[in-house]
Amino acid sequence: MHQPDLFFSPGFSLPAISSSPLVFTIHDLICVELPGACRSSTFARKLYFQTIVRPAARKAYRVLTVSEYSRLELLKWTDLHDDAIVNVGNGIDPVFTPIGARYDPGFEYVLYVGNFKPHKNVDRLLAAFAQLDYPGLRLLLTGYPTPQLRATVQALGLERWVKWMGCVDDPFLAELYRGALLLVQPSLMEGFGLPPVEGMACGTPIAVSRATSLPEIVGDAAVFFDPLDISDIRRAIDKTVSDADLRRRMIAAGFIRASLFRWEDVARKVAKVLGVPCSAEAGATSAACRA
């Protein structure tokens, strides 16, 4: 049987036994640091990270990750030397562009994109939205509500003002971004944070939490808030929604910032670690990187 020169995984699914040098990817440690954050985060999953992933990282030729925040967290978790973990960044699909149809439901809306795991902090976003005084403004969220979030919406009296968009594909998601007055990312923890970058690429102003990787990713192109402070989340939304000049400045800064996150650049960085040639086409497929 032929033994490969190197085993590479774009995720952290690892071979049971491998005598070849190993390079694999850990996007974040959310399931380790916030055990309730992952639906599958049982004792078995935590045990897998502790007994399989961490020892494999310590023996690997290199570990790849997607932000400097994640790189530093992984260095602490593994006790590896500085150059053993490489931040190769992340990219977005070319469908996320300001050119194209805009979703127009007949009212202005603030947009949330993501799942509803506890670390996404959607309950505080709903509470902050309930404090706003914009009668025509709605909050749109991708996905389907959990029973807990549906109950929260009812308790806050937001049934008329909140709309759940269900599962959306990338072309329609781009339309949602383009039509939004503002995208809000209230997460308590992110290893990267794709929605803000996708939103910036579509020309959407963004407000994000001042937490973990998000300031690093969005730079000066966002309004920031404390994700634990409902009144501060409300302030950030209010400030952006009420100031058209601010939104125009944020859109211009967002285009510049989003241009830094291209799959071609990620592919070149990965290829450099692997020691293989790389063409621009090698990084053009986002579907594999989202999986």
C-alpha positions in Angstrom: 0.0 0.0 0.0 1.3 3.5 -0.9 2.0 5.7 2.0 1.2 9.4 1.3 3.9 12.0 1.8 1.4 14.0 3.9 -2.1 13.7 5.2 -4.2 16.9 4.9 -7.7 17.5 6.3 -9.6 20.8 5.9 -11.4 19.9 9.2 -10.5 18.0 12.3 -11.7 14.6 11.2 -8.5 12.6 11.7 -7.2 9.2 10.7 -7.1 6.6 13.5 -3.5 5.8 12.6 -1.2 7.7 10.3 2.6 7.5 10.0 2.6 10.4 7.5 3.0 14.0 8.5 -0.3 15.5 9.5 -1.8 18.9 8.6 -5.4 19.6 9.7 -7.7 22.5 10.5 -9.3 23.7 13.7 -11.6 26.7 13.1 -12.2 27.4 16.8 -12.5 26.0 20.3 -16.1 27.1 20.9 -17.2 23.5 21.8 -14.4 23.2 24.3 -14.6 26.7 25.9 -18.4 26.9 25.8 -19.7 23.3 26.1 -23.3 24.3 25.7 -22.7 26.0 22.4 -22.7 22.9 20.2 -25.8 20.8 19.8 -23.6 17.7 19.7 -21.4 18.9 22.5 -21.8 15.9 24.8 -19.2 14.4 27.1 -18.1 12.2 24.1 -17.4 15.2 21.9 -15.4 16.9 24.6 -13.5 13.7 25.2 -12.8 13.5 21.4 -11.2 17.0 21.5 -9.2 16.2 24.6 -8.0 12.7 23.8 -7.8 12.8 19.9 -7.7 16.3 18.6 -5.3 17.9 21.1 -2.7 15.0 21.0 -2.9 15.0 17.2 -2.3 18.8 17.2 0.8 18.3 19.3 2.2 15.7 16.9 1.1 17.4 13.7 3.4 19.0 11.2 1.1 22.1 11.3 -2.3 23.0 12.5 -4.3 25.5 10.4 -6.9 28.0 11.6 -8.8 31.0 10.4 -8.1 34.0 12.6 -5.3 35.3 14.9 -7.7 35.0 17.8 -8.2 31.3 17.2 -4.5 30.8 16.6 -3.6 32.3 20.0 -6.4 30.3 21.7 -5.1 27.1 20.1 -1.5 27.8 21.1 -2.7 28.1 24.8 -4.8 24.9 24.5 -2.1 22.8 22.9 1.1 24.3 24.5 2.7 24.3 21.0 5.4 26.7 19.8 4.3 29.8 17.9 4.9 28.6 14.3 3.1 25.3 14.8 -0.3 26.8 14.2 -0.8 28.9 11.1 -3.6 31.4 10.5 -4.6 31.0 6.8 -7.7 33.1 7.1 -11.1 32.6 5.4 -12.8 33.6 2.3 -16.3 34.3 0.9 -18.2 33.2 -2.2 -18.2 35.6 -5.2 -22.0 35.7 -5.0 -21.6 38.2 -2.2 -21.4 41.4 -4.1 -23.3 44.7 -4.1 -24.4 44.0 -7.7 -27.7 42.2 -7.9 -31.3 42.1 -6.6 -32.2 43.5 -3.2 -34.8 41.9 -1.0 -37.6 44.4 -0.7 -40.4 43.3 1.7 -42.0 46.7 1.7 -40.4 47.7 5.1 -36.9 48.5 6.4 -35.2 45.7 8.4 -32.3 44.8 10.5 -30.8 41.4 9.6 -29.3 38.6 11.7 -27.7 35.7 9.9 -26.6 32.5 11.7 -27.9 29.7 13.9 -29.4 30.0 17.3 -26.9 28.2 19.5 -26.4 29.9 22.9 -23.1 31.6 22.0 -24.9 33.4 19.1 -26.6 35.6 21.8 -29.8 36.0 19.9 -31.9 36.3 23.0 -30.1 39.6 23.9 -30.5 40.8 20.3 -34.3 40.3 20.6 -34.4 42.1 23.9 -32.4 45.0 22.5 -34.6 45.2 19.4 -37.6 45.4 21.7 -36.2 48.6 23.2 -36.0 50.4 19.9 -38.6 53.1 18.9 -38.8 52.6 15.1 -42.4 51.6 14.4 -41.7 50.6 10.8 -38.5 48.6 11.4 -38.5 44.8 11.5 -35.9 42.2 12.5 -35.3 39.4 10.0 -33.5 36.3 11.1 -32.4 33.4 8.9 -33.4 30.0 10.1 -36.4 28.7 12.1 -37.0 29.7 15.7 -36.4 27.4 18.6 -39.3 27.1 21.0 -37.3 29.2 23.5 -36.8 32.0 21.0 -40.4 31.9 19.9 -41.4 32.2 23.6 -39.0 35.2 24.0 -40.5 36.9 21.0 -44.0 36.5 22.4 -43.0 37.7 25.9 -41.4 40.8 24.4 -44.4 41.5 22.3 -42.4 41.3 19.0 -44.6 38.9 17.0 -45.4 41.6 14.4 -41.9 42.9 14.2 -39.8 39.7 13.9 -39.7 37.5 10.8 -38.0 34.2 10.5 -36.7 33.6 7.0 -36.0 29.8 7.2 -33.2 28.2 5.4 -31.8 30.4 2.6 -29.3 29.7 -0.2 -26.4 32.0 -1.0 -28.0 33.9 -3.9 -31.1 34.8 -1.8 -28.8 35.5 1.3 -27.0 38.0 -0.9 -30.3 39.7 -1.7 -31.1 39.8 2.0 -27.8 41.5 2.8 -28.2 44.1 0.0 -31.7 45.0 1.2 -30.9 45.3 4.9 -30.5 48.6 6.7 -28.1 46.9 9.1 -26.6 43.5 9.8 -26.1 42.7 13.5 -23.7 40.0 14.8 -24.2 39.8 18.6 -22.1 36.6 19.2 -20.3 36.0 22.5 -17.6 34.0 20.7 -16.6 33.4 17.1 -13.6 31.8 15.5 -14.0 34.0 12.5 -17.5 35.3 11.7 -18.5 34.9 8.0 -21.8 36.9 8.0 -20.2 40.3 8.7 -17.7 39.8 5.9 -20.4 38.6 3.5 -22.5 41.6 4.5 -19.7 44.1 4.0 -19.0 42.6 0.5 -22.7 43.2 -0.3 -22.6 46.8 0.9 -24.4 46.3 4.2 -23.5 48.4 7.3 -22.7 46.1 10.2 -22.8 46.2 14.0 -20.9 43.5 15.8 -20.0 42.5 19.3 -16.7 43.5 20.7 -15.8 39.9 21.4 -13.1 37.3 20.4 -12.3 37.3 16.6 -14.9 39.9 15.4 -12.9 43.1 15.9 -9.9 41.5 14.2 -12.0 40.5 11.2 -14.1 43.6 10.6 -11.4 46.2 11.5 -12.7 49.8 11.4 -15.7 49.0 9.2 -18.3 48.4 12.0 -20.1 49.8 15.0 -19.2 47.8 18.1 -21.1 46.9 21.2 -20.7 44.9 24.4 -22.6 41.6 23.7 -23.5 41.2 27.4 -25.1 44.7 27.6 -28.6 44.8 26.1 -28.7 48.6 26.2 -25.4 48.8 24.4 -26.7 46.5 21.6 -29.7 48.8 21.3 -27.5 51.8 21.2 -25.4 50.4 18.4 -28.5 49.6 16.3 -30.1 52.9 17.0 -26.9 54.8 16.2 -26.5 53.1 12.8 -30.1 53.1 11.8 -30.6 56.8 12.6 -27.5 58.1 10.8 -27.4 57.8 7.0 -24.0 59.4 6.7 -22.5 56.9 9.1 -24.0 54.1 7.1 -22.5 55.4 3.9 -19.0 55.6 5.6 -19.4 52.1 6.9 -20.4 50.7 3.5 -17.3 52.3 1.9 -15.0 50.9 4.7 -16.7 47.6 4.5 -16.0 47.1 0.8 -12.3 47.7 1.5 -12.3 45.3 4.4 -14.2 42.5 2.7 -11.7 42.5 -0.2 -9.1 41.1 2.2 -11.0 37.8 2.5 -10.6 35.8 -0.7 -10.4 32.0 -1.1 -7.5 32.5 -3.6 -5.4 34.0 -0.8 -6.4 31.2 1.6 -5.5 28.6 -0.9 -2.0 30.1 -1.4 -1.4 30.2 2.3 -2.5 26.5 2.7 -0.4 25.5 -0.3 2.6 27.2 1.2 2.2 25.2 4.4 1.7 22.0 2.4 4.7 22.8 0.1 2.6 22.3 -3.1 2.0 24.5 -6.1 -1.1 26.6 -6.1 -3.1 28.3 -8.8 -5.9 30.9 -8.4 -8.5 28.3 -9.3 -7.4 26.1 -6.3 -9.1 28.5 -3.9 -12.2 29.4 -5.9 -14.5 26.8 -4.3 -16.1 28.0 -1.2 -18.5 25.0 -0.8 -15.8 22.7 0.4 -14.5 25.2 2.9 -18.0 25.8 4.3 -18.6 22.1 4.9 
